[in-house]
Amino acid sequence: MAQNRTLLIVGLATLVVLAVFSILVATIGPTIEDFHAGASSQTWALGGMSLGMASALLTIGAVADRAGRRRVFALSSALLAVTTVLGAVAPGIEIFVAARVLEGVAGAGVLAAGLGLVGHAFPSPIERTRATGVWGAMLGAGIALGPLAAALLARAFDWRASYWAFGLAAGVLALSALTLDESKPACEARRFDPAGALSIAVAMTALTAGLTSGRSSWTSAATVTLLVGGVAALGAFVAIEARRDHPLLDLELFRGPLFVASLSGAAITGLATVGLMSHLTIVLTSGLSRSLLAAAGVLAVWSVTSVVVAFQSRRLPAHVDASDRLVAGLVASGAGTAMLADLAASSSWVRLVPGLVIAGVGSGLANAALGRLAVESVPPADAALGSGANNTARYLGSALGIALVAVLITGGGSGAGGLVDGWDHAALVGAGLNLAGAAWIALASRRGGSIQAGVARAGRSASGGSGGAF
């Protein structure tokens, strides 16, 4: 069936994007050593793909809704293949970092247009719950596969081998995307908002770059300039959109509880969970003296659990709406993250397993719910834009979370003991952020009503001429 083919291709492409995103978790050491690069270059290599994603997601989502989601999905998959191979053949750290940023731009197109394709292919709530559960599972599967594949291929060949492998996979998926049906609104051409697109791209680029630069120094002129410039550009974006008859992002969406839940949940997931888990392999290798392969395997306890739970989320009772599932996911993530604290340099990796399993349950529930909220919190004609906004919040939150955890971990002191002490503090902060996010979304959802009411509002908005239908 065309539906299942769409879900299969989009799901595999999502997996590849997240796998490419997480490759450096296992290979940053040999990569930096091969390039003879320093700590600053390592920071930009680790943050490069987040920078590209955050800067491009919203704009590419809007372009996909207008130009055709399949077209943008296929082109983005092809660009992901080219830029991943560029990372494999990069002669120096500068080209490698540029490749990572471009991989982020390509990944943004795959995620935004891909989830828009899924929303179009599965219009009924029951089918969409199943489909977005699969999409959410692929997020976790990519995070599990990336470090494991990178560690195994680096042991057998070198760190570049995983880029060749995933570049080839992205190329195959780009060709497969050409077999999908096109998906765009069946209405007259909608105007594009270049001023809005430029201002939000500048804002997200500057903010993400500032957060990345801050890992080296929060008081440097470059960091302060980027962060202040990003806030100013974000203010300009809001001012521009408020005056547009055809805005890139309708600010009225922020009045809807589903849209607020979608963005808030994604931001908290990036800030509290992705930020923490991005440092787990460092703690395992440098704090608990585990190998890279073993560290990738421990991380997989969390990510594989999230895959299984996201796949099975469709079995939850139908009356449990996406907002409630998101709240439950954040609560479970908070509980599991809290259990990762109280670690010592002499602890066994087994000590982390219960917390990783519970946090994985939370991530699985949250990822599946966020996929559904991303497309149901906006008018149908803006499904890719909704995905872009949701993932922008996720990756901007991730950039902030990674920076926050880095500060907390380095603040624990020197040596293995200091690293582990810093991890304990970071885990407790992450738990608190997850629980605070759950409380905020629960309150916002209660004030705004049920998911069915939100969908009805989105449908009325679409039929009123602002979006149209698929």
DAQUIQUI-V228994 format. One record per residue. RES is the residue in one letter. PHI is phi in degrees with one decimal (* if undefined). OMEGA is omega in whole degrees, 0 to 359 (none if undefined). Layout:
res=RES phi=PHI omega=OMEGA
res=RES phi=PHI omega=OMEGA
This chain:
res=M phi=* omega=180
res=A phi=-61.8 omega=179
res=Q phi=-58.3 omega=184
res=N phi=-67.7 omega=177
res=R phi=-64.8 omega=177
res=T phi=-60.9 omega=181
res=L phi=-63.8 omega=181
res=L phi=-64.3 omega=184
res=I phi=-68.5 omega=179
res=V phi=-65.1 omega=180
res=G phi=-62.1 omega=179
res=L phi=-65.8 omega=178
res=A phi=-65.5 omega=177
res=T phi=-62.0 omega=177
res=L phi=-58.0 omega=182
res=V phi=-63.9 omega=179
res=V phi=-58.8 omega=181
res=L phi=-69.8 omega=176
res=A phi=-65.5 omega=177
res=V phi=-61.6 omega=179
res=F phi=-59.2 omega=187
res=S phi=-98.3 omega=179
res=I phi=-54.2 omega=186
res=L phi=-67.4 omega=176
res=V phi=-56.6 omega=183
res=A phi=-100.3 omega=189
res=T phi=-122.4 omega=183
res=I phi=-61.9 omega=180
res=G phi=-59.5 omega=179
res=P phi=-64.9 omega=178
res=T phi=-64.3 omega=181
res=I phi=-66.0 omega=178
res=E phi=-64.5 omega=180
res=D phi=-63.4 omega=181
res=F phi=-87.6 omega=183
res=H phi=55.0 omega=184
res=A phi=-97.9 omega=181
res=G phi=-101.0 omega=184
res=A phi=-64.6 omega=180
res=S phi=-64.0 omega=178
res=S phi=-64.5 omega=178
res=Q phi=-61.8 omega=179
res=T phi=-60.3 omega=182
res=W phi=-73.3 omega=175
res=A phi=-64.8 omega=180
res=L phi=-68.1 omega=184
res=G phi=-95.3 omega=187
res=G phi=-61.2 omega=184
res=M phi=-71.5 omega=175
res=S phi=-60.8 omega=179
res=L phi=-60.7 omega=180
res=G phi=-63.6 omega=180
res=M phi=-65.0 omega=184
res=A phi=-60.6 omega=183
res=S phi=-73.6 omega=190
res=A phi=-111.5 omega=191
res=L phi=-57.9 omega=185
res=L phi=-66.3 omega=181
res=T phi=-66.4 omega=180
res=I phi=-65.9 omega=177
res=G phi=-61.0 omega=178
res=A phi=-65.3 omega=178
res=V phi=-63.5 omega=181
res=A phi=-62.3 omega=179
res=D phi=-65.5 omega=182
res=R phi=-98.0 omega=185
res=A phi=-89.7 omega=183
res=G phi=119.4 omega=185
res=R phi=-71.4 omega=178
res=R phi=-63.5 omega=181
res=R phi=-60.4 omega=181
res=V phi=-67.4 omega=179
res=F phi=-62.7 omega=181
res=A phi=-66.6 omega=180
res=L phi=-64.0 omega=180
res=S phi=-67.0 omega=177
res=S phi=-63.3 omega=177
res=A phi=-64.7 omega=178
res=L phi=-64.4 omega=177
res=L phi=-61.9 omega=178
res=A phi=-61.4 omega=183
res=V phi=-64.9 omega=184
res=T phi=-72.6 omega=177
res=T phi=-69.5 omega=174
res=V phi=-65.1 omega=176
res=L phi=-58.9 omega=176
res=G phi=-63.2 omega=180
res=A phi=-69.0 omega=185
res=V phi=-103.4 omega=184
res=A phi=-55.8 omega=181
res=P phi=-82.2 omega=182
res=G phi=-151.4 omega=186
res=I phi=-66.5 omega=181
res=E phi=-63.9 omega=178
res=I phi=-66.2 omega=180
res=F phi=-63.5 omega=180
res=V phi=-63.4 omega=177
res=A phi=-60.0 omega=178
res=A phi=-62.7 omega=180
res=R phi=-65.1 omega=178
res=V phi=-63.1 omega=180
res=L phi=-67.5 omega=173
res=E phi=-60.0 omega=178
res=G phi=-65.2 omega=177
res=V phi=-61.9 omega=178
res=A phi=-63.4 omega=178
res=G phi=-61.0 omega=177
res=A phi=-60.1 omega=179
res=G phi=-64.6 omega=179
res=V phi=-63.5 omega=184
res=L phi=-69.3 omega=184
res=A phi=-67.9 omega=181
res=A phi=-69.6 omega=182
res=G phi=-63.1 omega=179
res=L phi=-67.7 omega=173
res=G phi=-63.1 omega=176
res=L phi=-62.3 omega=179
res=V phi=-65.4 omega=179
res=G phi=-60.4 omega=178
res=H phi=-71.9 omega=184
res=A phi=-73.5 omega=183
res=F phi=-124.7 omega=185
res=P phi=-77.1 omega=184
res=S phi=-80.6 omega=183
res=P phi=-56.4 omega=182
res=I phi=-66.5 omega=179
res=E phi=-64.2 omega=182
res=R phi=-66.6 omega=177
res=T phi=-59.9 omega=178
res=R phi=-65.1 omega=184
res=A phi=-66.4 omega=180
res=T phi=-71.7 omega=172
res=G phi=-65.2 omega=177
res=V phi=-64.1 omega=179
res=W phi=-59.8 omega=178
res=G phi=-63.5 omega=178
res=A phi=-63.7 omega=180
res=M phi=-68.1 omega=173
res=L phi=-59.8 omega=179
res=G phi=-66.5 omega=180
res=A phi=-63.4 omega=178
res=G phi=-64.8 omega=179
res=I phi=-66.4 omega=177
res=A phi=-73.8 omega=186
res=L phi=-73.5 omega=185
res=G phi=-53.9 omega=181
res=P phi=-64.1 omega=180
res=L phi=-64.9 omega=179
res=A phi=-62.8 omega=181
res=A phi=-64.2 omega=180
res=A phi=-65.6 omega=180
res=L phi=-66.3 omega=181
res=L phi=-70.1 omega=177
res=A phi=-66.5 omega=178
res=R phi=-69.3 omega=182
res=A phi=-79.7 omega=183
res=F phi=-126.1 omega=173
res=D phi=-156.1 omega=186
res=W phi=-65.5 omega=182
res=R phi=-74.1 omega=187
res=A phi=-62.2 omega=182
res=S phi=-67.8 omega=177
res=Y phi=-68.9 omega=175
res=W phi=-60.7 omega=184
res=A phi=-64.0 omega=182
res=F phi=-76.2 omega=173
res=G phi=-63.0 omega=177
res=L phi=-63.1 omega=180
res=A phi=-61.6 omega=179
res=A phi=-64.0 omega=178
res=G phi=-63.3 omega=178
res=V phi=-62.7 omega=180
res=L phi=-68.9 omega=177
res=A phi=-62.4 omega=177
res=L phi=-68.3 omega=179
res=S phi=-63.7 omega=181
res=A phi=-62.4 omega=180
res=L phi=-67.5 omega=179
res=T phi=-84.4 omega=183
res=L phi=-81.4 omega=174
res=D phi=-75.1 omega=177
res=E phi=-69.4 omega=182
res=S phi=-139.7 omega=172
res=K phi=-159.0 omega=185
res=P phi=-57.9 omega=178
res=A phi=-87.6 omega=179
res=C phi=-145.6 omega=182
res=E phi=-63.3 omega=184
res=A phi=-52.2 omega=181
res=R phi=-97.4 omega=181
res=R phi=-69.9 omega=175
res=F phi=-98.4 omega=183
res=D phi=-110.5 omega=185
res=P phi=-64.2 omega=180
res=A phi=-65.3 omega=177
res=G phi=-65.3 omega=180
res=A phi=-62.6 omega=180
res=L phi=-66.2 omega=183
res=S phi=-67.1 omega=179
res=I phi=-72.7 omega=177
res=A phi=-65.2 omega=178
res=V phi=-64.0 omega=181
res=A phi=-62.1 omega=183
res=M phi=-68.6 omega=178
res=T phi=-63.6 omega=183
res=A phi=-66.1 omega=181
res=L phi=-64.5 omega=181
res=T phi=-66.9 omega=177
res=A phi=-64.3 omega=178
res=G phi=-64.6 omega=177
res=L phi=-66.7 omega=177
res=T phi=-68.5 omega=179
res=S phi=-61.7 omega=181
res=G phi=-63.9 omega=177
res=R phi=-64.4 omega=176
res=S phi=-90.2 omega=179
res=S phi=-163.2 omega=180
res=W phi=-81.0 omega=183
res=T phi=-106.1 omega=181
res=S phi=-68.1 omega=180
res=A phi=-60.6 omega=181
res=A phi=-64.3 omega=181
res=T phi=-63.4 omega=181
res=V phi=-63.6 omega=180
res=T phi=-62.6 omega=180
res=L phi=-64.3 omega=182
res=L phi=-68.4 omega=179
res=V phi=-65.3 omega=178
res=G phi=-63.5 omega=179
res=G phi=-65.0 omega=178
res=V phi=-64.8 omega=179
res=A phi=-63.6 omega=179
res=A phi=-66.2 omega=177
res=L phi=-65.8 omega=175
res=G phi=-62.8 omega=178
res=A phi=-63.5 omega=178
res=F phi=-60.2 omega=180
res=V phi=-61.5 omega=180
res=A phi=-63.7 omega=180
res=I phi=-65.1 omega=183
res=E phi=-65.6 omega=181
res=A phi=-67.0 omega=183
res=R phi=-106.0 omega=184
res=R phi=-89.7 omega=172
res=D phi=-74.8 omega=179
res=H phi=-128.4 omega=185
res=P phi=-73.7 omega=173
res=L phi=-61.8 omega=179
res=L phi=-130.4 omega=180
res=D phi=-68.3 omega=183
res=L phi=-65.7 omega=176
res=E phi=-64.1 omega=178
res=L phi=-59.6 omega=182
res=F phi=-70.3 omega=173
res=R phi=-79.7 omega=183
res=G phi=-88.5 omega=181
res=P phi=-62.4 omega=180
res=L phi=-67.9 omega=180
res=F phi=-66.7 omega=177
res=V phi=-62.7 omega=178
res=A phi=-64.3 omega=180
res=S phi=-60.7 omega=182
res=L phi=-71.8 omega=181
res=S phi=-63.7 omega=180
res=G phi=-62.8 omega=179
res=A phi=-65.0 omega=180
res=A phi=-64.2 omega=180
res=I phi=-66.1 omega=178
res=T phi=-58.8 omega=178
res=G phi=-66.2 omega=184
res=L phi=-67.0 omega=190
res=A phi=-92.1 omega=186
res=T phi=-107.4 omega=180
res=V phi=-62.3 omega=179
res=G phi=-58.3 omega=181
res=L phi=-71.5 omega=184
res=M phi=-66.9 omega=177
res=S phi=-65.6 omega=181
res=H phi=-103.0 omega=185
res=L phi=-63.1 omega=181
res=T phi=-65.2 omega=177
res=I phi=-63.7 omega=179
res=V phi=-65.3 omega=181
res=L phi=-67.5 omega=183
res=T phi=-79.1 omega=184
res=S phi=-92.5 omega=181
res=G phi=-94.6 omega=182
res=L phi=-110.1 omega=173
res=S phi=60.1 omega=176
res=R phi=-99.3 omega=177
res=S phi=-74.8 omega=178
res=L phi=-60.3 omega=181
res=L phi=-65.5 omega=178
res=A phi=-64.4 omega=180
res=A phi=-64.2 omega=177
res=A phi=-62.7 omega=178
res=G phi=-66.3 omega=178
res=V phi=-66.1 omega=177
res=L phi=-58.7 omega=181
res=A phi=-65.6 omega=176
res=V phi=-58.3 omega=178
res=W phi=-70.0 omega=187
res=S phi=-70.0 omega=179
res=V phi=-67.2 omega=176
res=T phi=-59.3 omega=179
res=S phi=-64.0 omega=178
res=V phi=-62.4 omega=183
res=V phi=-61.4 omega=183
res=V phi=-67.5 omega=179
res=A phi=-62.2 omega=177
res=F phi=-60.0 omega=186
res=Q phi=-89.2 omega=183
res=S phi=-62.9 omega=180
res=R phi=-65.2 omega=182
res=R phi=-82.8 omega=176
res=L phi=-65.9 omega=180
res=P phi=-55.5 omega=184
res=A phi=-62.5 omega=182
res=H phi=-74.8 omega=176
res=V phi=-83.8 omega=188
res=D phi=-78.4 omega=187
res=A phi=-63.9 omega=179
res=S phi=-64.4 omega=178
res=D phi=-65.7 omega=178
res=R phi=-64.8 omega=178
res=L phi=-64.3 omega=178
res=V phi=-60.1 omega=178
res=A phi=-60.5 omega=179
res=G phi=-63.5 omega=180
res=L phi=-68.0 omega=177
res=V phi=-63.1 omega=178
res=A phi=-63.6 omega=178
res=S phi=-61.7 omega=178
res=G phi=-63.6 omega=180
res=A phi=-64.4 omega=180
res=G phi=-65.6 omega=180
res=T phi=-63.8 omega=178
res=A phi=-60.2 omega=180
res=M phi=-71.4 omega=178
res=L phi=-82.4 omega=178
res=A phi=-81.0 omega=181
res=D phi=61.6 omega=178
res=L phi=-91.7 omega=176
res=A phi=-128.6 omega=181
res=A phi=-61.7 omega=180
res=S phi=-91.5 omega=184
res=S phi=-70.0 omega=172
res=S phi=-82.9 omega=177
res=W phi=-62.1 omega=180
res=V phi=-60.4 omega=179
res=R phi=-57.9 omega=183
res=L phi=-85.2 omega=191
res=V phi=-59.4 omega=181
res=P phi=-57.2 omega=179
res=G phi=-64.9 omega=179
res=L phi=-66.0 omega=179
res=V phi=-65.2 omega=182
res=I phi=-66.5 omega=177
res=A phi=-63.8 omega=177
res=G phi=-65.9 omega=175
res=V phi=-58.7 omega=179
res=G phi=-62.6 omega=179
res=S phi=-64.3 omega=179
res=G phi=-62.9 omega=178
res=L phi=-62.9 omega=183
res=A phi=-67.4 omega=181
res=N phi=-62.0 omega=179
res=A phi=-65.0 omega=180
res=A phi=-66.6 omega=181
res=L phi=-66.8 omega=176
res=G phi=-61.2 omega=179
res=R phi=-71.0 omega=180
res=L phi=-62.2 omega=183
res=A phi=-59.2 omega=183
res=V phi=-94.9 omega=182
res=E phi=-93.5 omega=181
res=S phi=-89.8 omega=180
res=V phi=-129.3 omega=174
res=P phi=-57.9 omega=184
res=P phi=-53.8 omega=182
res=A phi=-69.6 omega=182
res=D phi=-112.8 omega=184
res=A phi=-60.3 omega=179
res=A phi=-68.2 omega=175
res=L phi=-62.6 omega=177
res=G phi=-60.2 omega=176
res=S phi=-64.0 omega=179
res=G phi=-63.2 omega=179
res=A phi=-64.2 omega=179
res=N phi=-60.1 omega=183
res=N phi=-75.4 omega=172
res=T phi=-60.6 omega=178
res=A phi=-61.5 omega=181
res=R phi=-63.0 omega=187
res=Y phi=-81.8 omega=171
res=L phi=-69.0 omega=175
res=G phi=-62.3 omega=178
res=S phi=-62.8 omega=179
res=A phi=-60.9 omega=178
res=L phi=-67.7 omega=181
res=G phi=-65.1 omega=179
res=I phi=-62.6 omega=178
res=A phi=-64.8 omega=180
res=L phi=-63.2 omega=181
res=V phi=-64.6 omega=178
res=A phi=-60.3 omega=178
res=V phi=-63.9 omega=182
res=L phi=-66.7 omega=182
res=I phi=-69.2 omega=180
res=T phi=-68.8 omega=178
res=G phi=-74.9 omega=180
res=G phi=-76.1 omega=181
res=G phi=119.1 omega=183
res=S phi=-90.0 omega=177
res=G phi=75.5 omega=182
res=A phi=-62.6 omega=180
res=G phi=-63.2 omega=179
res=G phi=-65.2 omega=179
res=L phi=-61.7 omega=181
res=V phi=-68.9 omega=177
res=D phi=-61.2 omega=177
res=G phi=-61.8 omega=177
res=W phi=-60.9 omega=179
res=D phi=-59.1 omega=178
res=H phi=-64.3 omega=181
res=A phi=-63.2 omega=180
res=A phi=-63.3 omega=179
res=L phi=-67.6 omega=176
res=V phi=-63.7 omega=178
res=G phi=-60.5 omega=178
res=A phi=-61.6 omega=180
res=G phi=-62.6 omega=179
res=L phi=-64.6 omega=178
res=N phi=-60.9 omega=182
res=L phi=-69.0 omega=177
res=A phi=-64.1 omega=178
res=G phi=-63.2 omega=178
res=A phi=-62.0 omega=180
res=A phi=-64.4 omega=180
res=W phi=-62.2 omega=182
res=I phi=-68.4 omega=178
res=A phi=-61.4 omega=180
res=L phi=-67.1 omega=180
res=A phi=-63.1 omega=181
res=S phi=-68.2 omega=181
res=R phi=-65.7 omega=179
res=R phi=-69.4 omega=186
res=G phi=-91.7 omega=180
res=G phi=96.1 omega=187
res=S phi=-81.8 omega=179
res=I phi=-65.3 omega=180
res=Q phi=-65.9 omega=178
res=A phi=-65.5 omega=179
res=G phi=-64.9 omega=178
res=V phi=-63.3 omega=179
res=A phi=-62.9 omega=178
res=R phi=-62.5 omega=179
res=A phi=-62.7 omega=180
res=G phi=-65.4 omega=178
res=R phi=-66.0 omega=178
res=S phi=-63.7 omega=180
res=A phi=-64.7 omega=183
res=S phi=-72.2 omega=179
res=G phi=-78.7 omega=174
res=G phi=110.3 omega=182
res=S phi=-81.1 omega=183
res=G phi=-137.3 omega=185
res=G phi=85.0 omega=180
res=A phi=-116.0 omega=178
res=F phi=-62.5 omega=none
